[in-house]
Amino acid sequence: MAASLCFREIFLFLILSGLAVQILSAAVGINYGQIANNLPSPSRVAILLQSINVNRVKLYDADPNVLQAFSNTNVEFIVTIENDYLQTMNDPNKARAWLQQHVQPYVPQTKITFITVGNEVFAGTDTQLMSYLLPAMQNVYNALVSLGLNDQVNVSSAHSLAILANSFPPSSGQFRQDLAQYIQPILNFHSQTNSPFLINAYPYFAYKANPNGVSLQYVLFEPNSGLTDPNTNLNYDNMLFAQIDAVYSAMKALGHTDVEVKISETGWPSEGDSDEPGATPENAELYNGNLLQRIEEKQGTPMRPSTPVDIYVFALFNENLKPGPTSERNYGLYYPNGTPVYNIGLQGYLPTMTFVSASGIKAVSISAFLIFFTAILIWA
């Protein structure tokens, strides 16, 4: 019979062999999208993420194969209830049943710490879907309470920056007037449950829309004179932090200074179409590399300098089946075969295994498992 060997035993072997070297340990999460037909198995991905010391992962569903593969690891998961299920979640019994099927069987072996209910619901025009969001969030939270899981699992939803009517200067940030009726009670929910407001923020989109008017250095965290908010005299040397503070200002305008903003997605594409300026490996390397340095330094925004930014980078892999422009398929830090798309100073490995059986004795070979980002971080 074909023999098998636990991936974690291989991981331990590599560590003891001195092959699993880490040169960066940053409090950063990563989005693990799976809209592709060529991705490695979740068990192999678990080893890759542990090798680069990433211990926070966001999924766009609640894939049982992934949750099982990360059992008994230190990786914390955000799982997602997809938009198609929001109407179903308006039934308290069905919300509880969803948790009993997709969350309860995996905890505490797999650390599920967050549920996002819907993704960018307010980016569209479906007002009925918008009306489903808050009741769905409330029902999921109440079901967590009834199951005794609310102390370990938070509830939120991820929003596009399209919810803002104004984002600069940051002190003048405001939510769109047509969305205030939905966002106000959602902020009340976050305040009551002590959960964060999640934003998907991409300075790349601003640069793509206006490459002649937006400074590339400003969006890439490169040295620049920055922009000064005339109302606060605070200087911003990068667009992402300005976007975060604009959301804080918008929440303050609705009476909330007690809800934390976290970035559930941000990133930069390494390839794009002819009408997608700036989508290059060099710029992706600068954006994500400089961002990781800011996180490592525990920087806060000008409005909240003592609160380190909390970010999930998009994304782990390039996803070859994503629709839309070429850039949509090229946000990954890694190609599906485990090789790096560009160099931001991380190194890791993706193991492949061959099973051999001879007279009942196990034999295992490992190939193509060392994938290096070769540059040493200048801040290490």
Secondary structure as GFF3:
##gff-version 3
##sequence-region A 1 380
A	DSSP	alpha_helix	7	16	.	.	.	ID=ss1
A	DSSP	beta_strand	29	31	.	.	.	ID=ss2
A	DSSP	alpha_helix	42	51	.	.	.	ID=ss3
A	DSSP	beta_strand	56	58	.	.	.	ID=ss4
A	DSSP	alpha_helix	64	69	.	.	.	ID=ss5
A	DSSP	beta_strand	76	81	.	.	.	ID=ss6
A	DSSP	three_ten_helix	83	85	.	.	.	ID=ss7
A	DSSP	alpha_helix	86	89	.	.	.	ID=ss8
A	DSSP	alpha_helix	92	102	.	.	.	ID=ss9
A	DSSP	beta_strand	111	119	.	.	.	ID=ss10
A	DSSP	three_ten_helix	121	123	.	.	.	ID=ss11
A	DSSP	alpha_helix	127	146	.	.	.	ID=ss12
A	DSSP	beta_strand	154	160	.	.	.	ID=ss13
A	DSSP	three_ten_helix	161	163	.	.	.	ID=ss14
A	DSSP	beta_strand	164	166	.	.	.	ID=ss15
A	DSSP	three_ten_helix	170	172	.	.	.	ID=ss16
A	DSSP	beta_strand	174	175	.	.	.	ID=ss17
A	DSSP	three_ten_helix	177	179	.	.	.	ID=ss18
A	DSSP	alpha_helix	180	193	.	.	.	ID=ss19
A	DSSP	beta_strand	197	200	.	.	.	ID=ss20
A	DSSP	alpha_helix	203	209	.	.	.	ID=ss21
A	DSSP	alpha_helix	216	219	.	.	.	ID=ss22
A	DSSP	beta_strand	227	228	.	.	.	ID=ss23
A	DSSP	beta_strand	235	236	.	.	.	ID=ss24
A	DSSP	alpha_helix	239	253	.	.	.	ID=ss25
A	DSSP	beta_strand	261	266	.	.	.	ID=ss26
A	DSSP	alpha_helix	281	296	.	.	.	ID=ss27
A	DSSP	beta_strand	311	313	.	.	.	ID=ss28
A	DSSP	three_ten_helix	326	329	.	.	.	ID=ss29
A	DSSP	beta_strand	352	358	.	.	.	ID=ss30
A	DSSP	beta_strand	361	367	.	.	.	ID=ss31
###
